[in-house]
Amino acid sequence: MQRVTAVIRLEKIEELRMALEKKGYPGMMIKRIEGHGRQKGLKQLYRGREYTIDLLPKFKIEIVVKDEDVDQIIQTIMEAARTGQTGDGKIFVSPVSHVYRIRTGEMDAAAI
């Protein structure tokens, strides 16, 4: 099993959520975060003064999937979250050793 973690733009969350549901992956964790990558924030003009926004608002999505589903999830995220501009986000994939469903006690693939 793998944990797919994506950091995406705020305006893309609904499109991504719907795309994942359509592909059969309705379960996910979503968290609002702030951060920056290479773009190091934004410079904006407000009332004639320039200021820098260092940390940009983003959404962090986590999905635990079977190994064979990872490529499809990544492709779905990339298609739904891409704008083609700097700041579209990142996808991280990391192994998950065990998953347990608390209610039933099911384990691993049966608990996803």
N, C-alpha and C positions, 0 to 999 in steps of 0.2 A: 504494500500500500504506500501511497505517496500523499504528501500534503502539498497542494498547489496554493501558493500565496501570491496574490496580485495586488499591486498598488496602482490605482487608476484615478483619472480625473473625476471630479464630483458629478459632472454632467453626463457621464457615461454609465452610471450605476444602474439605472433602470433598463437601459438597452442591454447591458451585460446580464442582469438578472433574468430578463425575459429570454435571452438567447440560451442561457444555461438551462432554464426550465424547459424550453422547447426541445433541447437535446436529451432531456431526461435526468437532469441534475438539479433538483429543486433545493437540496440542502446545502447551506453555506453559512458562514459567519461573516458579518460585515461590521467594520469598525471605522469610525471617522478618525483620521489622523492628520498630522501636519508634518511637513518635511520638505527637503529639496534635494535635487540631484546636481547634475552638472550645471544646470542653468543658474544655480545659486540664488533663487528667488526672482522677484520682479522689481523693476524700477518704474514708479508711476509719478505722475504730476498731479498735485492736488492744490488748488488755489494758488497756483504759481510757484509752488515749492515742490522739489523732487524728493521723494522718499523711497526707501527700499523695503519691500516685504520679503523677509528672509525665509519664513516658513510658509509654504503653500498648503492649502487644505486639499486632502486626498481621501479616498476610501481604500481600506485594506480588506480584501476578500480572502477567506481561507476555505478550501474545499479539500476533503480527504477522499481519495478515489482509489480504485484498484489500479495496479500497475499498467494494465492494458488500456485503461481509459485516459491516461495522462496526456498523450499526444492530442486526442480529440478535445480535451478540456483546454489545453494551451491554445490550440487553433481557434476555438470558439472565443476565448478571452481576447486574443489578438485581433480577431475580426470585429468584435463588438466594441472594443475599447480604443481602437486606433483612430486618431485624427490626422496623423502625419506631421504633427507639430512637436516641438520640444516639450517634454513634460507629460507625454502619454503614459508613462509609468514603467513598471518592471514586473516580471513574473519570476518567482523563486519556486523551486521544486526540492523537497526534502523528504527523506524516508520516514515512515511511521512504523514503529515496531508492533504496536498493538492498539486496537480500538475495542472499547466495551460499551454496550448499550446498558445503561443503568437499570432501566425498567425490567428487562427480560434476562439480563445476564449474557446475552449473545456476545460473541467475540469476533474480532477481525472482520472479514468480508461480510459476514452475516449481520454485523452491527452497523454497516455503512448505510 
